[in-house]
């Protein structure tokens, strides 16, 4: 409010001299309210009750004036002593003094009754609005404000009283009613406001009363007068009477508000009853119309029959014949019932059997009649019959070679086909063309569609489980339109899945496997080395890239085979003729063994091969540092290979657990299996078998600083959505990352996730922020960065700038999650979720007096992770608010995130934290 003193004086004078409150120059009061009646002229439904209250108060005031006048008439009667000595000058003077004193008392009493202003008002405060009123008071004047919310929302309102010096005298939030009285501490204009800022669409109706009591100054010399005591009693009685009148007035106002609230409740209840009655009437009318329509349709056939019979009867009479109406009606009803019985039994007596080659023509006609017309894609393509004949004939011929196709015929007419399923057998060793649909000289649209169908199963064997060697390929399924919705399709699936039949037929289709899996023995060493030279050195991807030869690889293979054959965990896969078609070399590596015992031999090999072998050895160099502490020995899978003509038969999968008996595992105290997988095929096999990359969650320490900064440059700056949108580079982020890492490494709440080779897979940087710390202690460093990055960092800092104002009062320190990232190859493994509570031990939380955890989350993935972890959003800030000096929006994210969230979770909400 910025009204000048002259405006306030003008407003005050006009409002005190007229019968209504006027609007100040700057429009503080949005409506005019009658002071005499206290109601809003814009709300005529309030006038009746208020008129009654005004009449009652007016009658009580008249009775009070008459009573006071009667009392003074008695008191002012001359005493006898004054009658006797009225001519005495001294007596005359005393009488004049008494009369003057009583007249002063009368004046003061009238002032108490009529000069003390008290007015009641009804106002409507719209949503997100505040209405203010003013009164000029002198120092010592008492002002009382009584208010009550009559209607709207939860019947709550914000109240504020401000003095001339802009100091708040009283402030209440979301109050339904109240009364506050205070004495003016200085002369000036006092403001009282009613705010509805908390509502977005609900207006509030408020009744309030203002009482202003001027300070009483006793007449000089009155205390020394003889009748002062009587006057004081009289004044006290008048005050009590005035107080009682005001109580009556307030009670009337309260009853009016109650009546208004109850009236609103009754009106709302009545409207709901009316709506429910209208809904019931609508439902009743709808049911009536439906029943009439149903009965009309039910009797429609009978009406048509009667009409036809009457017409035929009239026609026959013209020619001199007489028609027996009853006999014709019986005949027609008999025919109708017969047809109805046939329709009701239609499709109930169906025969399910295996399709044979003799059914080729029936199936072709059935597909032309139904499948070509009813199948959605065929209808859309409108393929000619010549095209469909080529595709249907090729599919039927292929599928009828084996007894996995089914046909459903009607028992009454064996030539009528009701449904069919055409299925073929597709083996892993077959080509894709063996399962493709045939097409020759097709139109362009039809050819594109058939190509799409064929491409759908072209890479099936790359995705299929490795132990699956053959599948049933359902090529065409169709049910005739008259037989639909009778469960035929579901039964056809069951008819095909005859386990005995499938087992017998697959034994005929697939060649019998004469493959032997056994433990590799020292006598197999030469065969194994020869197999590795012929297959592994030529077919393994890394070996092909290094161009291994028997001369360069024999030393490596010999050393590895010799070491692995000392343990019973290596496997060879043999054919009937004794040739090896697959092998797996595995040794045992204990925690106490030197690391060289698990290394590959790199002596006497070319430089490229030596570098690759050193790379392999580094992969497991620090395994025992990241291995679970209770594991002391593991099986080390060193080399595995399957001959190409025997791939995709589940051999590699079977070799994962072959020869791993419980007795052997117990004998060697085996706690796990490790493997350095260099080919994609082997990685997929081990992943399906349940192998996982072993990761270690550690405290981030100052020695990890360079690794963390390098990881943030390689991953966070390139993969985080905001960083991608800002196109960050190491030169732009070096200051921000360094400052953040240095701050966070001072506390034991940061986490690094380490791979077996020592590289980081993920990290989380977190610091401690105390309520007494300056806000800069939690800010990101924006010094020396480009404009867009600086605007973004300032946006991040603003997100937590007022955190302590909205934080729970009992919280004095929080963990501030500043940066978090997971490398893309390790996402969706629960790493981000685990980092939420890793390193949050009860000892450290108690040491730093931690009361909660906060985090500014900028990516959608991180927001989802924290929401699932129980974090609550305290504040949300849209990214559209970040604009550069030219007014352009800085961030356009590609992951669907629209706003930054400031999340918080109290430490008491974390469960099962470690000690």
Secondary structure, DSSP 8 states (H G I E B T S, - for coil): ----HHHHHHHHHHHHHSSB----TT--S-S-BBTTT-SBTT-GGGHHHHHHHHHHHHHHHHHHHHHHHHHHHHHTS--HHHHHTTT-HHHHHHHHHHHHHHHHHHHHHHIIIIISEEEEEEEEE-TT-EEEEEEEE-TT-EEEEEEEEEESTTS-EEEEEE-TTS-EEEEEEEESEEEEEEE-SSSEEEEEEEE-TT-SS--EEEEEEEEEE------TT-TTSTTHHHHHHHHHHHHHHHHHHHHHHHHHHHHHHHHHHHHHHHHHHHHHHHHHHHHHHHHHHHHHHHHHHHHHHHTHHHHHHHHHHHHHHHHHHHTT----HHHHHHHHHHHHHHHHHHHHTTTSSEEEEE--GGGHHHHHHHIIIIIHHHSHHHHHHT--HHHHHHHHHHHHHHHTTTTT-EEEEESS-TT-EEEEEEEEEEETTS-GGGTS---SS--HHHHHHHHHHHHHTTTHHHHS-TT--EEEEEEEEEE-GGGTTSSHHHHHHHHH--HHHHHHHHHHHS-----EEEE--GGGHHHHHHHIIIIIHHHSHHHHHHT--HHHHHHHHHHHHHHHTTSTT-EEEE-TTS-EEEEEEEEEEETTS-GGGGS---TT--HHHHHHHHHHHHHTTTHHHHS-TT--EEEEEEEEEE-GGGTTSSHHHHHHHTT--HHHHHHTT--EEEE---SHHHHHHHHHTT-----EEEE--GGGHHHHHHHIIIIIHHHSHHHHHHT--HHHHHHHHHHHHHHHTTSTT-EEEE-TTS-EEEEEEEEEEETTS-GGGG----TT--HHHHHHHHHHHHHHTTHHHHS-TT--EEEEEEEEEE-GGGTTSSHHHHHHHTT--HHHHHHTT--EEEEEE-SHHHHHHHHHTT-EEEEEEEGGG-B-TTS-B----SSS--EEEEEEEEGGG--S---
